[in-house]
């Protein structure tokens, strides 16, 4: 069983910064791509950023230049550093990991964190 535990969400004023963390634990054989998604009230869940196992990152246009995704493979952790936050960034943020579990050693499964609320006040 794999569990992703998120932390770092909260309330911040516009222009401020937050860092989200998501640590994976359990019977992990390997972790491939990881990413952050968000869902704002009245909107569909959208991709924020992804990062490959080799460290290549991709960002949504709405956050490019403001957010940075990174990972620490030794700690099975992915981070999202958010700068210059805007009220429109308010959403529940979810991390996702594409993970191969020990029980299979081959098959990939997507695991999701529980979500963490980010609220940006104006």
Secondary structure, DSSP 8 states (H G I E B T S, - for coil): -EEEEEE--EEEETT--EEEEEEEEESEEEEEEEEEEEE-TTS--EEEEEE-TT--EEE-TTTTTTEEEEEEGGGTEEEEEE-S--GGG-EEEEEEEEEEETTTSS-EEEEE---EEEEEE-
